[in-house]
């Protein structure tokens, strides 16, 4: 098996109304990833992506738009925020095993002006039971988990606020971020209620846009434009009875843990490191509670202590564990977590300017919110 690295990343601008097709966004982001790496499209033979509610375009369509000469690997994944880390790891596995030489991984959508997950209709086997009682938006499903978790561990609105405030401080330094206005506790408390325990400041910012990354062999990446970022580990996990469909989370046994604790040992064990070795954390944050649950599940903070950990300054740029250094999905924009990975790549490469973490050789990235999700360990080429 060959060693694998991420060689480049690409973005479009993020907006609330792109005025463009999703295919054009996908093509721009993938072209930018190729240019960033300094690799020719003629060397790419794989494309991977995912979509929710049919909000994106196929990998073959993107390959056509890019005029790739051939494909040897395609992965169109039909899941949501659980997807970025696992499809990136699947692409890395394909390269490691020789199924492909270079794979573009992207996420593209008009998530604000087009199909909006936040207000979308989640059809499926359980929909007939959800909609008659008004249980019909994704934030409601997460809110139920959040409230139970808070009750169990004693977390408060101050803990949720800590996440939003800390990440907004990073967003102020990020030109791509949609929300760059400073946020303090008063502003947080004055933001409107959406679904208990979530205020507007607790909720992700839906946007139009795309981002992408390029996975290739470590040997090839060493000859390209930027320092390679090794894909050291990846894992996916789902607890028992993860649901009948995307909107049904009622069959799980424990609403106070998420997938983080399920995959922790495999994730770190495969990389040969522990939670204490992580320099930078980029944690999926469709809502603030997800950050609290995930960093506790991964062993990056004590059970019930995530809020205090963040308030202590530990996740700030000069703290022990800089976290969500782009402002997160809450403030940079909701590309369903693909931009969580691209930010980690930039951090490990040392390319984040004012928001660059001083120590950045080991990054953990997560994808997902509830009973199932995935994660990566990315490291510098040592």
C-alpha positions in Angstrom: 0.0 0.0 0.0 1.3 3.4 -1.0 1.4 6.4 1.4 -1.1 9.1 0.5 -1.3 12.8 0.9 -3.5 15.8 0.1 -1.6 18.1 -2.3 -3.9 21.1 -2.8 -7.2 22.7 -2.0 -9.6 24.9 -3.9 -12.6 27.2 -3.2 -15.1 29.3 -4.9 -16.3 32.5 -3.2 -19.1 31.9 -0.7 -22.4 33.8 -1.0 -26.1 33.7 -0.3 -27.0 33.9 -4.0 -24.4 32.7 -6.4 -26.4 33.1 -9.6 -24.6 30.1 -11.0 -25.2 26.5 -11.6 -23.9 23.9 -9.1 -21.8 22.4 -11.9 -20.0 25.6 -12.6 -19.2 26.0 -8.8 -17.9 22.4 -8.7 -15.8 22.9 -11.8 -14.2 26.1 -10.4 -13.4 24.6 -7.0 -11.8 21.5 -8.5 -9.8 23.5 -11.1 -8.6 25.7 -8.2 -7.5 22.6 -6.2 -5.5 21.4 -9.2 -3.9 24.8 -9.7 -3.1 25.0 -6.0 -1.3 21.7 -6.1 0.3 22.5 -9.4 -1.0 19.3 -11.0 -2.4 18.8 -14.5 -5.9 17.6 -15.0 -4.5 14.9 -17.3 -3.0 13.2 -14.3 -6.4 13.0 -12.5 -8.3 9.7 -12.8 -10.7 9.8 -9.9 -13.5 12.1 -8.6 -15.5 11.7 -5.3 -18.3 13.8 -3.8 -21.6 13.6 -1.9 -25.1 15.2 -1.9 -28.2 15.6 0.2 -31.6 15.9 -1.2 -30.1 15.8 -4.7 -28.5 19.2 -4.2 -25.3 18.7 -6.1 -24.0 17.2 -9.4 -22.4 13.9 -10.3 -18.7 13.1 -10.3 -19.0 12.1 -14.0 -20.5 15.5 -14.8 -17.6 17.3 -13.1 -15.1 15.0 -14.9 -16.7 16.1 -18.2 -16.6 19.8 -17.2 -12.9 19.4 -16.4 -12.2 17.4 -19.6 -10.5 14.7 -17.6 -9.0 12.1 -20.1 -10.3 9.1 -18.2 -11.7 7.9 -14.9 -10.7 4.9 -13.0 -12.4 5.7 -9.7 -15.8 7.4 -9.0 -17.6 7.8 -5.7 -21.0 9.5 -5.5 -22.0 9.3 -1.8 -25.6 9.9 -0.7 -25.2 11.2 2.8 -24.9 14.5 4.5 -22.4 16.0 7.0 -21.1 12.5 7.8 -19.5 12.3 4.4 -16.5 14.5 3.9 -14.0 12.6 6.1 -15.1 9.2 5.0 -15.1 10.0 1.3 -11.7 11.6 1.6 -10.5 8.5 3.3 -12.1 6.3 0.7 -10.3 8.3 -2.0 -7.0 7.9 -0.1 -7.6 4.2 0.1 -8.1 4.0 -3.6 -4.8 5.8 -4.2 -3.0 3.7 -1.6 -4.2 0.5 -3.3 -3.4 1.6 -6.8 -7.1 2.0 -8.0 -6.4 5.6 -8.8 -3.4 7.9 -9.1 -5.1 11.2 -8.2 -8.6 11.9 -6.9 -10.4 15.2 -6.7 -12.9 15.3 -3.8 -15.4 18.1 -3.8 -18.6 19.5 -2.3 -20.7 22.0 -4.4 -24.2 23.3 -3.8 -26.4 26.3 -3.9 -27.2 25.7 -0.2 -28.8 29.1 0.3 -30.5 30.1 -2.9 -31.3 26.6 -4.0 -32.1 23.4 -2.0 -31.7 24.2 1.7 -31.1 21.4 4.0 -32.2 23.5 6.9 -35.7 23.8 5.6 -35.8 20.8 3.2 -38.3 18.0 3.3 -36.7 14.8 4.5 -38.8 12.0 2.9 -38.4 8.5 4.1 -40.0 5.7 6.1 -40.4 7.8 9.2 -41.7 11.0 7.6 -45.3 10.0 8.0 -44.8 10.1 11.8 -42.6 13.3 11.9 -44.5 15.8 9.8 -48.0 15.5 11.5 -46.4 16.7 14.8 -44.3 19.4 13.2 -41.0 17.6 13.7 -39.9 18.6 10.2 -36.6 20.4 10.2 -33.1 19.1 10.7 -32.3 21.6 13.4 -35.1 20.1 15.5 -33.5 16.7 15.4 -30.1 18.0 16.5 -31.9 20.2 19.2 -33.4 17.1 20.8 -29.9 15.5 21.1 -28.5 18.8 22.4 -31.1 19.2 25.1 -30.7 15.7 26.4 -26.9 16.0 26.4 -27.1 19.2 28.3 -29.5 17.7 30.9 -27.2 14.7 31.4 -23.9 16.5 31.8 -25.1 19.8 33.2 -24.2 21.9 30.2 -25.8 25.4 29.9 -26.4 28.0 27.3 -23.1 29.5 28.4 -21.4 26.4 27.0 -23.2 26.7 23.7 -22.3 30.4 23.5 -18.6 29.6 24.2 -18.5 27.7 20.9 -20.1 30.4 18.8 -18.1 33.2 20.4 -14.7 31.5 20.0 -15.3 30.6 16.4 -16.6 34.0 15.4 -13.2 35.4 16.7 -11.5 33.2 14.1 -14.0 34.2 11.4 -13.0 37.9 11.8 -9.6 36.8 10.4 -11.0 34.8 7.5 -11.7 36.7 4.3 -13.9 33.8 3.1 -16.2 33.8 6.1 -19.8 34.9 5.6 -20.2 36.1 9.3 -17.3 38.3 10.4 -19.0 40.7 12.8 -17.7 40.2 16.4 -19.9 38.2 18.7 -20.0 38.5 22.5 -22.2 37.1 25.2 -24.8 39.9 25.0 -25.1 39.6 21.2 -25.4 35.8 21.6 -28.2 36.1 24.1 -30.0 38.7 21.9 -30.0 36.4 18.9 -33.5 35.0 18.3 -34.6 31.6 19.4 -34.9 29.0 16.6 -35.5 25.7 18.3 -34.7 25.2 22.0 -31.9 25.2 23.0 -30.6 26.8 19.8 -30.6 30.5 19.1 -29.6 31.8 15.6 -26.0 32.1 16.7 -25.9 28.4 17.4 -26.9 27.5 13.9 -24.8 27.0 10.8 -24.8 29.5 8.0 -26.2 28.1 4.7 -24.3 29.3 1.7 -23.8 28.8 -2.1 -20.4 27.7 -3.0 -17.9 24.8 -3.4 -14.6 23.6 -2.2 -12.3 20.7 -3.2 -9.1 18.9 -2.4 -6.7 16.7 -4.4 -5.6 13.3 -3.1 -2.5 11.6 -4.6 0.5 9.6 -3.6 2.9 11.0 -1.0 5.8 10.6 -3.4 4.0 12.6 -6.1 2.8 15.2 -3.7 6.4 15.9 -2.6 7.1 17.2 -6.0 4.2 19.6 -6.2 3.6 23.2 -5.1 3.0 22.9 -1.4 4.1 20.6 1.5 2.1 17.4 1.3 -0.4 16.6 4.1 -0.3 12.9 5.0 -3.6 11.1 5.4 -2.5 9.3 8.5 -5.9 7.8 9.6 -9.6 7.7 8.9 -12.6 6.1 10.5 -16.4 5.9 10.2 -18.8 4.7 12.9 -22.5 4.4 13.4 -24.2 3.2 16.6 -27.0 0.6 16.6 -30.2 1.6 14.7 -28.9 4.9 13.3 -32.3 5.6 11.8 -34.8 4.6 9.1 -34.0 7.7 7.1 -32.0 11.0 7.4 -34.7 12.7 9.5 -35.2 9.8 12.0 -32.9 9.6 15.0 -35.4 8.3 17.5 -34.3 4.7 17.7 -30.8 5.3 19.2 -30.2 4.3 22.8 -28.1 7.3 23.9 -28.8 10.9 23.0 -25.9 12.1 25.2 -23.0 10.8 23.1 -22.4 11.0 19.3 -20.2 9.1 16.9 -17.0 10.7 18.3 -16.7 8.2 21.2 -17.5 5.3 18.8 -14.6 5.9 16.4 -12.0 7.4 18.8 -10.0 4.3 19.5 -9.8 3.2 15.8 -9.0 6.7 14.6 -6.2 7.4 16.9 -5.0 3.8 17.0 -4.6 3.6 13.3 -2.5 6.8 13.3 -0.4 5.5 16.3 -1.1 8.6 18.3 -3.4 9.8 21.1 -5.7 12.8 21.7 -2.9 14.6 23.5 -0.8 14.6 20.3 -3.3 16.7 18.4 -2.1 20.2 17.5 -5.2 21.5 15.7 -8.8 20.4 15.7 -11.3 21.1 12.9 -14.7 19.9 14.3 -17.9 19.6 12.3 -20.2 22.3 13.7 -23.6 22.4 12.1 -24.8 23.4 15.5 -22.8 24.5 18.6 -23.8 21.4 20.6 -22.1 19.1 18.1 -18.7 20.6 18.9 -19.2 20.0 22.7 -20.2 16.4 22.2 -17.5 15.6 19.6 -14.5 16.9 21.4 -15.6 15.1 24.6 -16.2 11.9 22.6 -12.7 12.1 21.0 -11.1 12.6 24.4 -10.0 16.2 23.6 -12.0 17.5 26.6 -13.4 16.0 29.8 -17.0 14.7 29.7 -19.2 17.6 30.5 -16.2 19.9 30.5 -16.1 21.0 26.8 -17.7 24.4 27.5 -15.3 25.3 30.2 -12.4 24.1 28.1 -13.3 26.5 25.3 -14.0 29.4 27.7 -10.5 28.9 29.2 -9.0 30.0 25.9 -7.7 26.5 25.1 -9.1 26.6 21.6 -7.9 30.1 20.7 -4.9 30.6 18.4 -2.5 30.8 21.4 -4.2 28.0 23.3 -3.3 24.4 23.7 -5.7 23.2 21.0 -6.7 25.8 18.3 -10.1 24.7 17.0 -12.3 25.6 14.0 -9.8 28.2 12.9 -11.8 29.3 9.9 -14.8 30.2 12.0 -16.4 26.8 11.4 -19.5 26.1 9.5 -21.2 28.5 11.9 -19.4 31.5 10.5 -17.4 30.6 7.4 -20.3 28.9 5.7 -22.0 25.5 5.5 -20.3 23.5 2.8 -21.4 20.4 4.8 -18.0 20.0 6.3 -15.8 19.8 3.2 -14.4 23.1 4.2 -13.6 21.7 7.6 -11.1 19.4 5.9 -9.7 22.0 3.5 -9.0 24.3 6.5 -7.2 21.5 8.3 -5.0 21.0 5.2 -4.1 24.7 5.1 -3.3 24.6 8.8 -1.0 21.6 8.5 0.7 23.3 5.5 1.1 26.5 7.5 -0.8 28.7 5.0 -3.4 30.3 7.3 -1.9 33.7 7.9 -3.2 35.5 11.0 -5.1 32.5 12.1 -2.3 30.0 11.7 -1.8 27.7 14.7 1.8 27.9 16.0 1.9 24.1 16.3 0.3 22.4 13.3 1.9 19.0 12.6 -1.1 16.9 13.6 -4.7 17.8 12.9 -8.0 16.0 13.7 -11.0 16.6 11.5 -14.6 15.3 12.0 -17.7 15.0 9.9 -21.1 14.5 11.3 -23.4 15.4 14.2 -25.4 12.5 15.7 -25.2 8.7 15.8 -23.0 8.3 12.8 -20.0 10.2 11.4 -16.4 10.0 10.3 -13.0 11.6 11.0 -9.5 12.0 9.8 -6.0 12.4 11.2 -3.9 14.6 8.9 -0.2 15.1 9.6 2.8 17.0 8.2 5.3 15.0 6.1 7.8 14.1 8.8 
